[in-house]
Structure formats: structure tokens, C-alpha cells
């Protein structure tokens, strides 16, 4: 999952998506056996943000744009769990991903 920091609120991952104005991206990973919550697995701005998004697209990983969430997650260190304040937004995204996966839409 990646959260580009720009002015669009939410956009489904697709090749037509325009991430050229992305200033910052945060990638999350969740392993229920290792952590109680998703952790920040990568984050960065500029070329690093572009690479995070590129890798996500190449690997069919869901991308959501949410500037408010990115602002919150910028403060989280890599390999640290997301803060409680981010749970609702991240849970909504995960719910969408799981529903899409189980309905056969693919992600």
C-alpha cells in the first residue's frame, strides 16, 4: 500500500493514474503474526516516492492517495507500527482491498 501526498483524496491503482505531482509516499506492510498493526515499510519524497509508487504499480499493490494520512504517517519511523490515529483510515483501505480480492476483482 502506498500513500502519495498530493491534493487528490483517493484514487484506485491503475496505470492511467497520474502520480507525477507526488511529493511523498508511504508504503505499509502488515504481518499479523509479527505485529499488532500495519508497519511503515518504506517512505520518502521526490525520487524515492516515485520509486515506491513504481514498485507498487509493477507488483499490483493497491495505491491510495490521502494527503492527510500521509502527513500522519510521515512521522512514523520505518519498521514501526502505525499510530492509533491512523487505524480508521488504514482499516478502510484494507477492507476495500480484502473485499476486492475476495470478489475476484484483483488488486
N, C-alpha and C positions, 0 to 999 in steps of 0.2 A: 504494500500500500504506500502511496506517495501523496504528499500533500503540498502541491505547489502554492506559493504565496503570491497571489495576484488578485485582481478585483473580481473575478468570477467566483460565484458561490459553490457550484457543484457541476461537474461535467463527467460523463461516463468515459472510460478509457476507450479511445479509438484512434486510428491513425490520422483522422482528419482533425483531431483536437489541436488547437494552437497553443503550445506551451512556450512560444518564443519570448513572451514577456515575463516568464517565471523568474522571480528574484531568489526564491528559496524553496527547497524541497526537503521533506522529512519522510523517511521510509520506516514503516513499523513492521514488527515481526511478533508472532505470538506462538509460544510453545507452552501449552497448559501444564505439561509435566515439569517445566523448568521455572515458570514464572506465574504469578497470580494475575498479571495483567500484560497487555502488549508492551513491548520494549521498543525504544528507538534504535533501529539497526543502522541507519545512515542519515546524515543531514548535511546540508551545505547550500551555498549560494553560487550564483554565476555558473561557471563551467561544471562545478560539482553537482549543482542542482540539475543541470541539463543532462549529465551522465546518469544520475539517479532515475530521471524520467525515461531516458533512452533505454536503460536496462529493464525498467518496469515494462515498457512497451514491448521490448524484444521477448520478454518472458511471460507475456499476457497477464501481468499483475495489474489489478484494479488501481486506477488513479482517480483521486477526487481532489477537487480544488476547493479549499476552505481557508481563506486568509486568517480568520480568527483562530482556527485550530492550529495553524502553523505558528502563529505568534505565541501560543501557549506552549507548543512542543519545541520551539527554538531553545527554550531554557532547560530542556531535559538533556542530560548527557547521554552519549551513545552507550548502549547496553543497560540503560536504566529504564525502569517501568514508567509508563505514562502517569501523569498526576490524576488524582481523583476527579478534578475539574474537567478532564478531557474524556472521561469514561462515556458519558452520554453520546457525544458526537462520534466517538470511535465505535461504540456499540451499534449505533445506527448504520454506520458504514459496513461493519462486519455482518450485521443482519441482512443487509442488501446483498452482500457477496454470497453468503450461505444460501439465501433464497434463490439467487440467480444460478448458482451451481447445482442446486437440487432440482431446479425446474428444467435443466438442460440447456439454458441459455449460454452457458460458458462464461468465463470471466477472463 
